[in-house]
């Protein structure tokens, strides 16, 4: 089950090429996070199903490898 917070965070994506959009963010802790994409085009909103993104706890280690 993805982590839930009291607030959802909206991150604006930037367009690269060939219809690819990218976001950049930092996570405060490892775990499973839910990601949902919302697209607004010509007044119509399209929402994708939620996808789970897993961040390893080891990425937050304070000790050098």
PELIN-V800609 format. One record per backbone hydrogen bond with DSSP energy under -1.0 kcal/mol. NH is the residue of the N-H (numbers start at 1). CO is the residue of the C=O. E is the energy in kcal/mol with one decimal. If there is no record, write none. Layout:
NH/CO/E ; NH/CO/E
This chain:
3/32/-3.9 ; 14/22/-2.6 ; 16/20/-3.1 ; 20/17/-1.4 ; 22/14/-2.5 ; 31/55/-2.5 ; 33/53/-3.1 ; 35/51/-3.0 ; 39/46/-3.1 ; 41/44/-2.6 ; 44/41/-1.9 ; 46/39/-3.1 ; 48/37/-2.7 ; 51/35/-2.9 ; 53/33/-3.3 ; 55/31/-3.1 ; 59/56/-1.4 ; 60/57/-2.0 ; 61/58/-1.3
